[in-house]
Structure formats: C-alpha cells, structure tokens
Amino acid sequence: MLRRPISRYTKLNVATQLKVLFEELLRRFPDIHVSGPVRRMRSNFIYGLKEMPVAYTPGR
C-alpha cells in the first residue's frame, strides 16, 4: 500500500467538515455541554479526544 503525506488541502477540507459538524450540533442542541472528564489520546502523532461525555435535552 502506497502512503502519501496528507496535503494541506485535505487538512483544510477535514477542518471545514468538523467546523460544519459542530455548528450543526450546536444549532440542533443549544444546551449541549460536557458532562464528565475528557480523555485524550496518548499519541505523539495524533492529537485528539478519546472520550468526551456530553449531556443535552432531547426532543426540542
């Protein structure tokens, strides 16, 4: 399998998609909030979240 480095355009695309995802979540669930401890990934290569519990009021 040939591996290529991720281009800056791919990174921009991913960042844009995540921005839209979170904007939609906040629009649909305006009272969403973190309800517990956030666990981060332990990696030198990937900076991300492993677990982030949230709470919101359903059915609005």
Secondary structure as UniProt FT lines:
FT   HELIX           8..28
FT   TURN            30..31
FT   STRAND          33..34
FT   STRAND          39..40
FT   STRAND          49..51
FT   STRAND          54..55
//
